[in-house]
Amino acid sequence: MPELPPVPTDAPLTEAEMRAASVVTPGPLTSPIPVVPYDPQWPALYAREVRRLRGVLGDRVLAIEHVGSTSVPGLHAKPIIDLDVTVPDSADEPAYVPALEAAGYRLTIREPEWHEHRMFKGPGTDINLHVWSPGSPEAIRHVVFREWLRAHPADRDAYGALKRDLATRPYTFMHEYNNDKATLIREIYARAVAAQSGS
């Protein structure tokens, strides 16, 4: 089995970094973060988005994964479908961005220094569409984390409880909520890595 990417050690994202990566200037949150019980319709929304993306991008799509909390049955989540899409080169925006924009997707995040990550919002379904190049360590981590939570209800429930607690706090920006989830996410991911390595 291939070696998994190590547990990330990135420092918490600052407001300045968040603004620098944002194609559209983000405003402050105007309502509480919605963390809701798992909805069995989420896989169907993901499948519909996959069909749309494959129709738009064709063979430029090398892989698509349903990631994030909506991909884990039984886990509380923000009702936003996260998708990881792998294209031949996520830095080569002319190869895929115009086609996505013509179909109604909006580029919102550009992070060349972080695995050439791009993120789009979609037309219709509330999604976070993350675009990566082949072998992106972050995309691999997303799948490992998803599979671990699907197989380990205790970690799934602990993560859900943390998110429900954090959603009650008065954050100004969404990245602050994400920062506060990072410690537990890394602890859970570390368990997944240790289990695979036998350590």
C-alpha positions as a LaTeX table, in Angstrom:
\begin{tabular}{lrrr}
\hline
Residue & $x$ (\AA) & $y$ (\AA) & $z$ (\AA) \\
\hline
Met1 & 0.00 & 0.00 & 0.00 \\
Pro2 & 1.47 & 3.43 & $-0.90$ \\
Glu3 & 2.67 & 5.71 & 1.89 \\
Leu4 & 0.11 & 8.31 & 2.88 \\
Pro5 & 0.92 & 12.03 & 2.95 \\
Pro6 & 2.04 & 13.07 & 6.44 \\
Val7 & $-0.16$ & 14.89 & 8.90 \\
Pro8 & $-0.17$ & 18.55 & 7.78 \\
Thr9 & 1.64 & 21.09 & 9.91 \\
Asp10 & 0.37 & 24.31 & 8.30 \\
Ala11 & $-0.19$ & 27.21 & 10.66 \\
Pro12 & $-3.78$ & 28.45 & 11.04 \\
Leu13 & $-4.93$ & 30.51 & 8.07 \\
Thr14 & $-4.83$ & 34.23 & 8.79 \\
Glu15 & $-7.33$ & 36.78 & 7.57 \\
Ala16 & $-4.65$ & 38.31 & 5.32 \\
Glu17 & $-3.91$ & 34.92 & 3.74 \\
Met18 & $-7.61$ & 34.22 & 3.30 \\
Arg19 & $-8.11$ & 37.55 & 1.54 \\
Ala20 & $-5.03$ & 37.04 & $-0.66$ \\
Ala21 & $-6.38$ & 33.67 & $-1.87$ \\
Ser22 & $-9.89$ & 34.95 & $-2.49$ \\
Val23 & $-10.84$ & 35.85 & $-6.05$ \\
Val24 & $-14.04$ & 37.40 & $-4.71$ \\
Thr25 & $-13.52$ & 39.57 & $-1.63$ \\
Pro26 & $-15.20$ & 37.70 & 1.23 \\
Gly27 & $-17.51$ & 39.51 & 3.55 \\
Pro28 & $-18.09$ & 38.72 & 7.22 \\
Leu29 & $-20.56$ & 36.03 & 8.22 \\
Thr30 & $-24.06$ & 37.42 & 8.64 \\
Ser31 & $-25.69$ & 34.38 & 10.28 \\
Pro32 & $-24.69$ & 31.38 & 12.38 \\
Ile33 & $-22.87$ & 28.55 & 10.63 \\
Pro34 & $-25.48$ & 25.90 & 9.72 \\
Val35 & $-24.41$ & 22.45 & 10.90 \\
Val36 & $-27.29$ & 20.05 & 10.33 \\
Pro37 & $-27.93$ & 16.30 & 10.68 \\
Tyr38 & $-26.85$ & 14.06 & 7.81 \\
Asp39 & $-29.23$ & 14.23 & 4.86 \\
Pro40 & $-29.58$ & 11.04 & 2.79 \\
Gln41 & $-30.14$ & 13.23 & $-0.28$ \\
Trp42 & $-26.54$ & 14.46 & $-0.24$ \\
Pro43 & $-25.14$ & 11.52 & $-2.29$ \\
Ala44 & $-27.78$ & 12.19 & $-4.96$ \\
Leu45 & $-26.78$ & 15.86 & $-5.11$ \\
Tyr46 & $-23.16$ & 14.77 & $-5.48$ \\
Ala47 & $-24.06$ & 12.35 & $-8.29$ \\
Arg48 & $-25.95$ & 15.09 & $-10.12$ \\
Glu49 & $-22.94$ & 17.38 & $-9.85$ \\
Val50 & $-20.65$ & 14.65 & $-11.19$ \\
Arg51 & $-22.84$ & 14.29 & $-14.28$ \\
Arg52 & $-22.79$ & 18.03 & $-14.84$ \\
Leu53 & $-19.01$ & 18.30 & $-14.41$ \\
Arg54 & $-18.27$ & 15.39 & $-16.71$ \\
Gly55 & $-20.54$ & 16.99 & $-19.29$ \\
Val56 & $-18.70$ & 20.30 & $-19.00$ \\
Leu57 & $-15.11$ & 19.06 & $-18.77$ \\
Gly58 & $-15.21$ & 15.66 & $-20.49$ \\
Asp59 & $-11.90$ & 13.84 & $-20.40$ \\
Arg60 & $-10.23$ & 16.74 & $-18.61$ \\
Val61 & $-11.71$ & 15.15 & $-15.48$ \\
Leu62 & $-9.23$ & 12.54 & $-14.29$ \\
Ala63 & $-11.04$ & 11.79 & $-11.01$ \\
Ile64 & $-13.93$ & 13.07 & $-8.90$ \\
Glu65 & $-14.48$ & 12.32 & $-5.22$ \\
His66 & $-17.25$ & 13.22 & $-2.80$ \\
Val67 & $-15.33$ & 14.50 & 0.24 \\
Gly68 & $-16.05$ & 16.56 & 3.32 \\
Ser69 & $-18.67$ & 15.88 & 5.92 \\
Thr70 & $-21.59$ & 15.39 & 3.52 \\
Ser71 & $-19.77$ & 12.29 & 2.23 \\
Val72 & $-19.92$ & 10.50 & 5.61 \\
Pro73 & $-23.28$ & 8.91 & 6.50 \\
Gly74 & $-24.41$ & 9.89 & 9.98 \\
Leu75 & $-22.15$ & 12.93 & 10.28 \\
His76 & $-23.51$ & 16.39 & 10.98 \\
Ala77 & $-22.40$ & 18.83 & 8.30 \\
Lys78 & $-22.84$ & 22.18 & 6.68 \\
Pro79 & $-25.27$ & 21.47 & 3.81 \\
Ile80 & $-22.62$ & 22.12 & 1.18 \\
Ile81 & $-21.41$ & 19.33 & $-1.10$ \\
Asp82 & $-17.60$ & 19.17 & $-1.29$ \\
Leu83 & $-16.11$ & 17.67 & $-4.43$ \\
Asp84 & $-12.47$ & 17.08 & $-5.27$ \\
Val85 & $-11.83$ & 17.13 & $-9.01$ \\
Thr86 & $-8.46$ & 16.14 & $-10.44$ \\
Val87 & $-7.46$ & 17.67 & $-13.78$ \\
Pro88 & $-4.15$ & 17.24 & $-15.64$ \\
Asp89 & $-2.77$ & 20.53 & $-14.26$ \\
Ser90 & $-4.82$ & 22.69 & $-11.90$ \\
Ala91 & $-2.39$ & 25.58 & $-12.51$ \\
Asp92 & $-3.36$ & 25.60 & $-16.20$ \\
Glu93 & $-6.52$ & 27.64 & $-15.72$ \\
Pro94 & $-7.16$ & 28.24 & $-19.47$ \\
Ala95 & $-7.60$ & 24.48 & $-19.86$ \\
Tyr96 & $-10.68$ & 24.29 & $-17.62$ \\
Val97 & $-11.72$ & 27.57 & $-16.01$ \\
Pro98 & $-13.45$ & 29.10 & $-19.09$ \\
Ala99 & $-15.52$ & 25.94 & $-19.59$ \\
Leu100 & $-16.58$ & 25.90 & $-15.95$ \\
Glu101 & $-17.40$ & 29.60 & $-15.96$ \\
Ala102 & $-19.45$ & 29.23 & $-19.15$ \\
Ala103 & $-21.49$ & 26.57 & $-17.32$ \\
Gly104 & $-22.16$ & 28.89 & $-14.38$ \\
Tyr105 & $-19.38$ & 27.94 & $-11.95$ \\
Arg106 & $-17.62$ & 30.82 & $-10.17$ \\
Leu107 & $-13.92$ & 30.74 & $-9.29$ \\
Thr108 & $-13.69$ & 31.94 & $-5.68$ \\
Ile109 & $-10.30$ & 30.73 & $-4.39$ \\
Arg110 & $-6.90$ & 30.59 & $-6.07$ \\
Glu111 & $-3.96$ & 29.22 & $-4.03$ \\
Pro112 & $-0.92$ & 28.62 & $-6.28$ \\
Glu113 & 1.35 & 28.10 & $-3.28$ \\
Trp114 & $-0.91$ & 25.44 & $-1.71$ \\
His115 & $-0.86$ & 22.48 & $-4.11$ \\
Glu116 & $-2.17$ & 24.79 & $-6.90$ \\
His117 & $-5.61$ & 24.59 & $-5.32$ \\
Arg118 & $-8.59$ & 26.26 & $-6.99$ \\
Met119 & $-12.14$ & 26.37 & $-5.64$ \\
Phe120 & $-15.43$ & 27.14 & $-7.38$ \\
Lys121 & $-19.02$ & 27.61 & $-6.30$ \\
Gly122 & $-21.61$ & 25.96 & $-8.48$ \\
Pro123 & $-24.76$ & 26.85 & $-10.40$ \\
Gly124 & $-27.68$ & 25.53 & $-8.40$ \\
Thr125 & $-26.54$ & 23.08 & $-5.74$ \\
Asp126 & $-24.50$ & 24.66 & $-2.95$ \\
Ile127 & $-21.06$ & 23.14 & $-3.50$ \\
Asn128 & $-17.39$ & 23.67 & $-2.88$ \\
Leu129 & $-15.64$ & 22.39 & $-6.00$ \\
His130 & $-11.96$ & 21.88 & $-5.25$ \\
Val131 & $-9.63$ & 21.41 & $-8.23$ \\
Trp132 & $-6.28$ & 19.64 & $-7.88$ \\
Ser133 & $-3.47$ & 18.21 & $-9.99$ \\
Pro134 & $-2.72$ & 14.45 & $-9.95$ \\
Gly135 & $-1.13$ & 13.23 & $-6.73$ \\
Ser136 & $-2.14$ & 16.24 & $-4.64$ \\
Pro137 & $-1.43$ & 15.31 & $-1.02$ \\
Glu138 & $-4.45$ & 17.27 & 0.19 \\
Ala139 & $-6.83$ & 15.42 & $-2.13$ \\
Ile140 & $-5.38$ & 12.12 & $-0.89$ \\
Arg141 & $-5.85$ & 13.22 & 2.72 \\
His142 & $-9.49$ & 14.07 & 2.04 \\
Val143 & $-10.24$ & 10.53 & 0.85 \\
Val144 & $-8.31$ & 8.89 & 3.70 \\
Phe145 & $-10.15$ & 11.05 & 6.24 \\
Arg146 & $-13.52$ & 10.24 & 4.66 \\
Glu147 & $-12.87$ & 6.51 & 4.64 \\
Trp148 & $-11.67$ & 6.54 & 8.24 \\
Leu149 & $-14.77$ & 8.38 & 9.48 \\
Arg150 & $-17.03$ & 6.01 & 7.54 \\
Ala151 & $-15.40$ & 3.06 & 9.31 \\
His152 & $-14.91$ & 4.54 & 12.80 \\
Pro153 & $-18.13$ & 5.84 & 14.37 \\
Ala154 & $-16.40$ & 7.13 & 17.52 \\
Asp155 & $-14.21$ & 9.51 & 15.55 \\
Arg156 & $-17.15$ & 10.43 & 13.31 \\
Asp157 & $-19.27$ & 11.30 & 16.34 \\
Ala158 & $-16.47$ & 13.25 & 18.04 \\
Tyr159 & $-15.95$ & 15.29 & 14.90 \\
Gly160 & $-19.68$ & 15.93 & 14.57 \\
Ala161 & $-19.93$ & 17.03 & 18.20 \\
Leu162 & $-17.04$ & 19.46 & 17.75 \\
Lys163 & $-18.65$ & 20.97 & 14.68 \\
Arg164 & $-21.98$ & 21.41 & 16.42 \\
Asp165 & $-20.23$ & 23.17 & 19.30 \\
Leu166 & $-18.15$ & 25.42 & 17.04 \\
Ala167 & $-21.23$ & 26.37 & 15.01 \\
Thr168 & $-22.64$ & 28.12 & 18.10 \\
Arg169 & $-19.66$ & 30.49 & 18.33 \\
Pro170 & $-19.73$ & 34.04 & 16.91 \\
Tyr171 & $-17.17$ & 33.76 & 14.11 \\
Thr172 & $-16.51$ & 36.67 & 11.78 \\
Phe173 & $-15.16$ & 34.58 & 8.88 \\
Met174 & $-15.56$ & 30.95 & 7.86 \\
His175 & $-11.81$ & 30.27 & 7.95 \\
Glu176 & $-11.88$ & 30.85 & 11.73 \\
Tyr177 & $-14.32$ & 27.95 & 12.09 \\
Asn178 & $-12.13$ & 25.81 & 9.84 \\
Asn179 & $-9.04$ & 26.71 & 11.89 \\
Asp180 & $-10.76$ & 25.53 & 15.06 \\
Lys181 & $-11.55$ & 22.14 & 13.50 \\
Ala182 & $-7.96$ & 21.57 & 12.40 \\
Thr183 & $-6.53$ & 20.06 & 15.59 \\
Leu184 & $-9.10$ & 17.26 & 15.78 \\
Ile185 & $-8.95$ & 16.65 & 12.03 \\
Arg186 & $-5.18$ & 16.18 & 12.28 \\
Glu187 & $-5.52$ & 13.85 & 15.28 \\
Ile188 & $-8.01$ & 11.69 & 13.40 \\
Tyr189 & $-5.92$ & 11.70 & 10.23 \\
Ala190 & $-2.86$ & 10.72 & 12.29 \\
Arg191 & $-4.76$ & 7.67 & 13.54 \\
Ala192 & $-5.59$ & 6.70 & 9.97 \\
Val193 & $-1.96$ & 7.01 & 8.92 \\
Ala194 & $-0.78$ & 5.02 & 11.95 \\
Ala195 & $-3.31$ & 2.28 & 11.27 \\
Gln196 & $-2.14$ & 1.90 & 7.69 \\
Ser197 & 1.54 & 1.88 & 8.63 \\
Gly198 & 0.95 & $-0.54$ & 11.51 \\
Ser199 & 2.52 & 1.78 & 14.03 \\
\hline
\end{tabular}
